[in-house]
Amino acid sequence: MRIVDTIPHPEFRISILKMNDKWLLRIEAGPYEQVYKFTTEMASDTDEIKRLASPEFLAQVKIQFDAMHGIFLPAVRTLKGR
């Protein structure tokens, strides 16, 4: 698995990776990460992956990160006895 490209974004670190016959779109925000896998039949090159990472798609990704944060914080507080 290797990083073949990145997508600039003000909130997220977005990487495009290639692994065997799959593309991985990895989106990171703080301690959270989402990875979306696409076969080479679904997307043939990095330009197509970049098009998949549309503003609408990334808005939904943000909603998921917010949900992840809502799960993570109470869990950490439980560990710390708060």
Secondary structure in CASP SS format (residue, H / E / C, confidence):
PFRMAT SS
TARGET T0000
AUTHOR 0000-0000-0000
METHOD secondary structure of the structure
MODEL  1
M C 1.00
R E 1.00
I E 1.00
V E 1.00
D E 1.00
T E 1.00
I E 1.00
P C 1.00
H C 1.00
P C 1.00
E C 1.00
F C 1.00
R E 1.00
I E 1.00
S E 1.00
I E 1.00
L E 1.00
K E 1.00
M E 1.00
N C 1.00
D C 1.00
K E 1.00
W E 1.00
L E 1.00
L E 1.00
R E 1.00
I E 1.00
E E 1.00
A E 1.00
G C 1.00
P C 1.00
Y E 1.00
E E 1.00
Q E 1.00
V E 1.00
Y E 1.00
K E 1.00
F E 1.00
T E 1.00
T C 1.00
E C 1.00
M C 1.00
A C 1.00
S C 1.00
D C 1.00
T H 1.00
D H 1.00
E H 1.00
I H 1.00
K H 1.00
R H 1.00
L H 1.00
A C 1.00
S C 1.00
P H 1.00
E H 1.00
F H 1.00
L H 1.00
A H 1.00
Q H 1.00
V H 1.00
K H 1.00
I H 1.00
Q H 1.00
F H 1.00
D H 1.00
A H 1.00
M H 1.00
H H 1.00
G H 1.00
I H 1.00
F H 1.00
L H 1.00
P H 1.00
A H 1.00
V H 1.00
R H 1.00
T H 1.00
L H 1.00
K C 1.00
G C 1.00
R C 1.00
END
